Amino acid sequence: MNENEQSISLGFLRPGKYGHYERERRWLVEKLPKMAPLRVYDITDTYLNQSRMRLRHMQGHGVTDERKLTKKGELTADTRIITTIYLDEAEYALLSTLAGQRIIKRRHYFAGDPEIAVDIFQGTHEGLIMAEVEFPSSKLLKSYKPPHWVGKEITNDAAFSGGKLSRP
């Protein structure tokens, strides 16, 4: 089954029009690299119960806040179909009343080709630091050489997905 057929089987009926493919690799990190980040966000993710949906609030340090509702469908360990709706404050407040599990983290974006996002988790996962890189194609994903400061690759370890980390 190709990506479009897989996406349709997961309920994403028009993947090319209303969704896009997210291809990423992830690594554990011991500490932030010694370089200035391009930008930093405080992120609160709520993984809504009994769904594949995530409610996210990104509060920027010097940039505009973002509120969004995202639905992801896992195609492979490194590729998923994703669709997102951006929300205003009232819509976010309404949806945040739904039951779900919360993850709080600070995300630092660092220069790279492509950019590297590094998440420092708070609360239950205090001490966990993960890096991730998104790719426009499977070819670039497979050929990417990560920077020396990242540790063990965890792309294929489902225990490090946001949905799994949010569960008690």
QUIMO-V620607 format. One record per backbone hydrogen bond with DSSP energy under -0.5 kcal/mol. CO is the residue of the C=O (numbers start at 1). NH is the residue of the N-H. E is the energy in kcal/mol with one decimal. If there is no record, write none. Layout:
# QUIMO-V620607
co->CO nh->NH e->E
co->CO nh->NH e->E
This chain:
# QUIMO-V620607
co->2 nh->6 e->-2.6
co->3 nh->7 e->-2.6
co->4 nh->8 e->-2.4
co->5 nh->9 e->-2.0
co->6 nh->10 e->-1.0
co->7 nh->10 e->-0.7
co->7 nh->12 e->-2.3
co->8 nh->11 e->-1.7
co->11 nh->13 e->-1.2
co->12 nh->15 e->-0.7
co->14 nh->17 e->-0.9
co->14 nh->18 e->-2.9
co->15 nh->19 e->-1.1
co->20 nh->82 e->-2.4
co->21 nh->23 e->-0.6
co->22 nh->24 e->-0.5
co->22 nh->80 e->-2.1
co->23 nh->135 e->-3.0
co->25 nh->133 e->-2.1
co->26 nh->154 e->-2.6
co->26 nh->155 e->-0.9
co->27 nh->131 e->-2.8
co->28 nh->151 e->-3.4
co->33 nh->35 e->-1.9
co->39 nh->109 e->-2.5
co->40 nh->61 e->-1.8
co->41 nh->43 e->-0.6
co->41 nh->107 e->-3.1
co->42 nh->59 e->-3.1
co->43 nh->45 e->-0.5
co->43 nh->105 e->-2.4
co->44 nh->57 e->-2.1
co->45 nh->47 e->-0.5
co->45 nh->103 e->-2.7
co->46 nh->48 e->-0.8
co->46 nh->55 e->-2.9
co->47 nh->101 e->-2.1
co->48 nh->51 e->-0.9
co->52 nh->72 e->-1.8
co->53 nh->48 e->-1.8
co->54 nh->56 e->-0.5
co->54 nh->70 e->-2.9
co->55 nh->46 e->-2.8
co->56 nh->68 e->-2.4
co->57 nh->44 e->-2.2
co->57 nh->59 e->-0.6
co->58 nh->60 e->-0.7
co->58 nh->66 e->-2.4
co->59 nh->42 e->-2.6
co->60 nh->62 e->-1.1
co->66 nh->58 e->-3.1
co->67 nh->87 e->-3.1
co->68 nh->56 e->-3.0
co->69 nh->85 e->-2.5
co->70 nh->54 e->-3.0
co->71 nh->83 e->-2.0
co->73 nh->81 e->-2.5
co->76 nh->79 e->-0.5
co->78 nh->24 e->-1.9
co->79 nh->75 e->-2.3
co->79 nh->76 e->-2.4
co->80 nh->22 e->-3.3
co->81 nh->73 e->-2.6
co->82 nh->20 e->-2.4
co->83 nh->71 e->-2.4
co->85 nh->69 e->-2.5
co->88 nh->92 e->-2.5
co->89 nh->93 e->-2.5
co->90 nh->94 e->-2.2
co->91 nh->95 e->-2.5
co->92 nh->96 e->-2.2
co->94 nh->97 e->-1.3
co->95 nh->98 e->-1.8
co->99 nh->49 e->-2.3
co->101 nh->47 e->-3.2
co->103 nh->45 e->-2.9
co->104 nh->122 e->-2.7
co->105 nh->43 e->-3.4
co->105 nh->107 e->-0.5
co->106 nh->120 e->-2.6
co->107 nh->41 e->-2.4
co->108 nh->110 e->-0.5
co->108 nh->118 e->-3.0
co->109 nh->38 e->-3.5
co->109 nh->39 e->-0.8
co->110 nh->116 e->-2.3
co->116 nh->110 e->-3.2
co->117 nh->132 e->-2.7
co->118 nh->108 e->-2.8
co->119 nh->121 e->-0.6
co->119 nh->130 e->-2.1
co->120 nh->106 e->-2.3
co->121 nh->127 e->-0.9
co->122 nh->125 e->-1.2
co->123 nh->126 e->-2.1
co->125 nh->128 e->-2.5
co->128 nh->121 e->-2.5
co->129 nh->29 e->-2.4
co->130 nh->119 e->-3.2
co->131 nh->27 e->-2.3
co->132 nh->117 e->-2.6
co->133 nh->25 e->-1.9
co->135 nh->23 e->-0.6
co->137 nh->141 e->-1.9
co->138 nh->142 e->-2.3
co->139 nh->143 e->-1.7
co->140 nh->144 e->-1.2
co->144 nh->146 e->-0.6
co->147 nh->150 e->-1.4
co->152 nh->28 e->-2.5
co->154 nh->157 e->-1.9
co->156 nh->158 e->-0.9
co->157 nh->160 e->-2.1
co->158 nh->161 e->-1.8
co->161 nh->165 e->-2.8
co->162 nh->166 e->-1.7
co->164 nh->167 e->-1.1
